[in-house]
Amino acid sequence: MKRQKRDKTSTLFNRGFQAGINGKSRDSCPVQVTELRSHWMSGWREGRDAHWSGMDGVSAIQAHPGLH
């Protein structure tokens, strides 16, 4: 069975969300290309919001519709 690859923007958003939910600084963004960096930063912001709302780990990922 072939595995379907996610597009790069979705992957960057998910990685940013993971960084945000784990309390990492936005300065930890590994992306230098401005167009792609915005996807990571959007995920990071949503991850921070989830973190501040008391969500953590798997419960935050399950609650977020774009991370499945």
C-alpha positions as a Markdown table, in Angstrom:
| # | Residue | x | y | z |
|---|---|---|---|---|
| 1 | Met | 0.0 | 0.0 | 0.0 |
| 2 | Lys | 1.3 | 3.4 | -1.0 |
| 3 | Arg | 1.7 | 6.0 | 1.8 |
| 4 | Gln | 0.3 | 9.4 | 0.9 |
| 5 | Lys | 2.7 | 12.2 | 1.5 |
| 6 | Arg | 1.5 | 15.3 | 3.2 |
| 7 | Asp | 2.3 | 18.6 | 1.6 |
| 8 | Lys | 5.1 | 20.7 | 3.1 |
| 9 | Thr | 2.8 | 23.4 | 4.4 |
| 10 | Ser | 0.8 | 20.9 | 6.4 |
| 11 | Thr | 3.9 | 19.3 | 7.8 |
| 12 | Leu | 5.3 | 22.7 | 8.8 |
| 13 | Phe | 2.1 | 23.7 | 10.5 |
| 14 | Asn | 2.1 | 20.5 | 12.5 |
| 15 | Arg | 5.7 | 20.9 | 13.6 |
| 16 | Gly | 5.0 | 24.4 | 14.6 |
| 17 | Phe | 2.0 | 23.3 | 16.6 |
| 18 | Gln | 4.1 | 20.7 | 18.4 |
| 19 | Ala | 6.7 | 23.3 | 19.3 |
| 20 | Gly | 4.0 | 25.6 | 20.6 |
| 21 | Ile | 2.2 | 23.0 | 22.7 |
| 22 | Asn | 5.5 | 22.0 | 24.2 |
| 23 | Gly | 6.2 | 25.6 | 25.2 |
| 24 | Lys | 9.1 | 26.2 | 22.8 |
| 25 | Ser | 10.0 | 29.7 | 21.8 |
| 26 | Arg | 9.1 | 31.0 | 18.3 |
| 27 | Asp | 12.8 | 31.6 | 17.9 |
| 28 | Ser | 13.2 | 27.9 | 17.5 |
| 29 | Cys | 11.6 | 27.9 | 14.1 |
| 30 | Pro | 14.0 | 26.1 | 11.8 |
| 31 | Val | 12.5 | 27.6 | 8.6 |
| 32 | Gln | 14.3 | 30.5 | 6.8 |
| 33 | Val | 12.1 | 30.8 | 3.7 |
| 34 | Thr | 9.5 | 33.5 | 4.5 |
| 35 | Glu | 6.6 | 31.9 | 2.6 |
| 36 | Leu | 7.1 | 28.6 | 4.4 |
| 37 | Arg | 8.0 | 30.1 | 7.8 |
| 38 | Ser | 4.5 | 31.6 | 8.0 |
| 39 | His | 3.0 | 28.1 | 8.1 |
| 40 | Trp | 5.2 | 27.0 | 11.0 |
| 41 | Met | 4.5 | 30.2 | 12.9 |
| 42 | Ser | 0.7 | 29.8 | 12.4 |
| 43 | Gly | 1.0 | 26.3 | 13.9 |
| 44 | Trp | 3.2 | 27.6 | 16.7 |
| 45 | Arg | 0.6 | 30.3 | 17.6 |
| 46 | Glu | -2.2 | 27.7 | 17.7 |
| 47 | Gly | -0.1 | 25.4 | 19.8 |
| 48 | Arg | 0.7 | 28.2 | 22.3 |
| 49 | Asp | -3.1 | 29.0 | 22.5 |
| 50 | Ala | -3.8 | 25.3 | 23.2 |
| 51 | His | -1.0 | 25.2 | 25.8 |
| 52 | Trp | -2.3 | 28.3 | 27.5 |
| 53 | Ser | -5.8 | 26.9 | 27.5 |
| 54 | Gly | -4.6 | 23.9 | 29.5 |
| 55 | Met | -4.4 | 21.4 | 26.7 |
| 56 | Asp | -1.4 | 19.2 | 26.6 |
| 57 | Gly | 0.0 | 16.4 | 24.5 |
| 58 | Val | -2.4 | 14.0 | 22.8 |
| 59 | Ser | -5.5 | 15.8 | 24.0 |
| 60 | Ala | -4.4 | 19.0 | 22.2 |
| 61 | Ile | -3.6 | 17.2 | 19.0 |
| 62 | Gln | -7.0 | 15.3 | 19.1 |
| 63 | Ala | -8.9 | 18.6 | 19.7 |
| 64 | His | -7.2 | 20.3 | 16.8 |
| 65 | Pro | -8.9 | 19.4 | 13.5 |
| 66 | Gly | -5.9 | 19.9 | 11.2 |
| 67 | Leu | -3.5 | 17.6 | 13.0 |
| 68 | His | -4.9 | 14.2 | 12.4 |
